[in-house]
């Protein structure tokens, strides 16, 4: 599970210039940059195998079952941080039946979700609905495309993970008697607060 990194070795070094272990450890840092990136995928989606949730890409034929009815509309949240466009939307109420294509004029993109309107919604009210959707989603394809505060969260987590490993995976990082900063290994408050707008709040 590799995926795309949400920060870089250079950004980590810039953020922690005073630590010689970090400024000299390019090879090791690259590993923790990737680990921090996948941690954010998992943390924001609540899925243990999530990869590249924030990276912009075309997705074809994704199957979704967690649809919600809201004021006469069917709402569905594909597996990307934001939906940019969609190519097709189809549904079925029985897994043994073929998918029925929904005309594009009944489908509206609304940030992270796709809303479906029209006569079909009433018939879904008391039925299982499985959706098949093809779309383009994600925040960007490069670090420059990603929000600065999101990249900063990835950078902080890469530093945190590197220092945890260097410190022997104890309960705290730093040595109080030597005057270095001591902190526990829970996710930093700064990251927990900054990452909240990116956390998925609906079922996968």
C-alpha positions as CSV (number, residue, x, y, z in Angstrom):
1,X,0.0,0.0,0.0
2,X,2.0,2.9,-1.3
3,X,-0.2,5.6,-2.8
4,X,0.7,9.3,-3.2
5,X,2.4,11.3,-0.5
6,X,0.7,14.3,1.0
7,X,3.9,15.9,2.1
8,X,7.6,15.6,1.1
9,X,11.0,15.0,2.6
10,X,12.0,18.6,1.8
11,X,8.9,20.0,3.6
12,X,9.6,17.8,6.6
13,X,13.2,19.0,6.7
14,X,12.2,22.7,6.4
15,X,9.7,22.3,9.2
16,X,12.3,20.7,11.5
17,X,15.6,22.3,10.5
18,X,16.9,22.3,14.1
19,X,16.9,18.5,14.4
20,X,20.0,17.0,12.8
21,X,18.5,13.5,12.8
22,X,15.7,14.7,10.5
23,X,17.9,16.9,8.3
24,X,20.3,14.0,7.7
25,X,17.8,11.2,7.3
26,X,16.4,11.5,3.8
27,X,16.0,7.8,3.2
28,X,14.3,7.1,6.5
29,X,12.1,10.2,6.2
30,X,10.7,9.1,2.9
31,X,9.2,6.0,4.7
32,X,7.5,8.1,7.3
33,X,6.2,10.6,4.8
34,X,4.4,7.8,3.1
35,X,3.2,6.3,6.5
36,X,1.9,9.7,7.6
37,X,0.0,10.1,4.2
38,X,-1.7,6.7,4.6
39,X,-2.5,7.5,8.3
40,X,-4.4,10.6,7.1
41,X,-6.3,8.5,4.5
42,X,-7.3,6.1,7.2
43,X,-8.1,8.7,9.8
44,X,-10.2,10.8,7.5
45,X,-12.2,7.9,6.0
46,X,-12.3,5.4,9.0
47,X,-11.2,2.7,6.5
48,X,-8.1,0.6,7.2
49,X,-7.3,0.1,3.5
50,X,-8.0,3.7,2.2
51,X,-5.4,5.0,-0.3
52,X,-5.3,8.3,-2.2
53,X,-8.7,9.5,-0.9
54,X,-7.6,13.1,-1.5
55,X,-5.8,12.6,-4.9
56,X,-7.7,13.7,-7.9
57,X,-8.5,10.8,-10.3
58,X,-11.1,9.4,-12.6
59,X,-13.1,6.5,-11.0
60,X,-15.1,4.1,-13.1
61,X,-18.0,1.9,-12.0
62,X,-17.6,2.4,-8.3
63,X,-20.3,0.5,-6.3
64,X,-21.9,2.2,-3.3
65,X,-24.7,1.1,-1.0
66,X,-24.9,3.8,1.7
67,X,-27.4,6.1,0.1
68,X,-29.7,8.5,2.0
69,X,-33.1,9.9,1.2
70,X,-33.4,13.6,2.0
71,X,-36.4,15.8,1.2
72,X,-37.3,13.9,-1.9
73,X,-33.7,13.4,-3.1
74,X,-31.3,10.5,-3.0
75,X,-27.9,11.5,-1.7
76,X,-24.7,9.4,-2.3
77,X,-21.1,10.0,-1.2
78,X,-18.5,8.5,-3.5
79,X,-15.1,7.5,-2.2
80,X,-13.2,10.8,-2.8
81,X,-12.8,13.9,-0.7
82,X,-14.7,16.0,-3.2
83,X,-16.6,15.3,-6.4
84,X,-15.5,17.4,-9.4
85,X,-17.7,15.8,-12.2
86,X,-19.5,12.6,-13.0
87,X,-19.9,10.6,-16.2
88,X,-22.7,8.2,-15.3
89,X,-25.0,7.3,-12.4
90,X,-27.0,4.1,-12.3
91,X,-28.9,2.2,-9.6
92,X,-30.6,-1.1,-8.9
93,X,-32.8,-2.3,-6.0
94,X,-32.0,-6.0,-6.5
95,X,-28.4,-7.3,-6.9
96,X,-29.6,-9.9,-9.3
97,X,-31.0,-7.2,-11.7
98,X,-29.0,-5.0,-14.2
99,X,-28.3,-1.4,-13.3
100,X,-30.7,1.3,-14.5
101,X,-29.0,4.5,-15.9
102,X,-30.3,7.8,-14.4
103,X,-30.4,10.7,-17.0
104,X,-27.7,13.3,-16.1
105,X,-30.2,16.1,-15.8
106,X,-31.5,14.4,-12.6
107,X,-28.0,14.4,-11.0
108,X,-26.4,17.3,-9.2
109,X,-22.9,17.5,-7.7
110,X,-22.8,19.1,-4.3
111,X,-19.3,19.1,-2.9
112,X,-18.6,15.6,-1.5
113,X,-21.9,14.1,-2.5
114,X,-24.1,13.6,-5.6
115,X,-27.8,14.4,-5.3
116,X,-30.4,12.6,-7.5
117,X,-33.8,14.0,-8.1
118,X,-36.8,12.9,-10.0
119,X,-39.6,10.3,-9.9
120,X,-37.3,7.4,-9.1
121,X,-36.7,8.7,-5.6
122,X,-40.1,7.8,-4.2
123,X,-39.8,4.1,-5.2
124,X,-36.5,3.9,-3.4
125,X,-37.9,4.9,-0.1
126,X,-38.4,1.5,1.4
127,X,-36.0,-0.5,-0.7
128,X,-32.3,-1.5,-0.8
129,X,-30.5,0.7,-3.3
130,X,-27.1,-0.1,-4.9
131,X,-25.5,2.7,-6.9
132,X,-22.9,2.4,-9.7
133,X,-21.2,5.7,-10.4
134,X,-18.3,6.9,-12.6
135,X,-16.8,10.3,-11.8
136,X,-13.8,12.5,-11.2
137,X,-13.0,13.2,-7.6
138,X,-10.3,14.4,-5.3
139,X,-8.5,17.7,-4.4
140,X,-5.6,17.6,-6.7
141,X,-2.8,15.6,-8.3
142,X,0.3,17.3,-6.8
143,X,1.3,18.8,-3.4
144,X,0.7,22.3,-4.9
145,X,-2.9,21.4,-5.5
146,X,-3.6,20.3,-2.0
147,X,-4.7,22.7,0.7
148,X,-1.8,24.1,2.8
149,X,-3.3,23.2,6.1
150,X,-3.8,19.6,4.9
151,X,-0.2,19.3,3.8
152,X,0.9,20.8,7.1
153,X,-1.0,18.1,8.9
154,X,0.8,15.4,6.9
155,X,4.2,17.1,7.6
156,X,3.6,17.2,11.3
157,X,2.5,13.6,11.4
158,X,5.6,12.5,9.4
159,X,7.8,14.3,12.0
160,X,5.9,12.8,14.8
161,X,6.2,9.2,13.5
162,X,9.9,9.6,12.7
163,X,10.6,10.9,16.3
164,X,8.5,8.1,17.8
165,X,10.6,5.5,16.0
166,X,13.8,7.3,17.0
167,X,12.7,7.4,20.6
168,X,12.1,3.7,20.9
169,X,8.3,3.8,20.7
170,X,7.9,4.9,24.3
171,X,4.9,6.8,25.7
172,X,6.6,10.2,25.4
173,X,9.0,12.0,23.1
174,X,11.8,14.1,24.5
175,X,13.7,14.0,27.8
176,X,12.5,16.4,30.5
177,X,15.8,16.3,32.5
178,X,17.7,17.4,29.4
179,X,15.4,20.3,28.7
180,X,13.9,18.9,25.5
181,X,10.2,19.1,24.8
182,X,8.2,16.2,26.2
183,X,4.9,15.3,24.6
184,X,2.7,12.2,24.4
185,X,2.1,10.3,21.2
186,X,-1.6,11.0,20.8
187,X,-2.4,12.7,17.5
188,X,-1.3,16.4,18.1
189,X,-4.2,18.8,19.0
190,X,-3.1,21.0,16.1
191,X,-3.5,18.2,13.6
192,X,-6.8,16.9,15.2
193,X,-8.3,20.4,14.8
194,X,-6.9,21.3,11.4
195,X,-7.9,17.9,9.8
196,X,-11.6,18.0,10.9
197,X,-12.9,19.7,7.7
198,X,-11.4,16.8,5.7
199,X,-12.8,14.0,7.8
200,X,-15.6,11.9,6.2
201,X,-18.7,12.0,8.4
202,X,-20.9,9.5,6.4
203,X,-20.6,5.8,6.0
204,X,-18.1,4.4,3.4
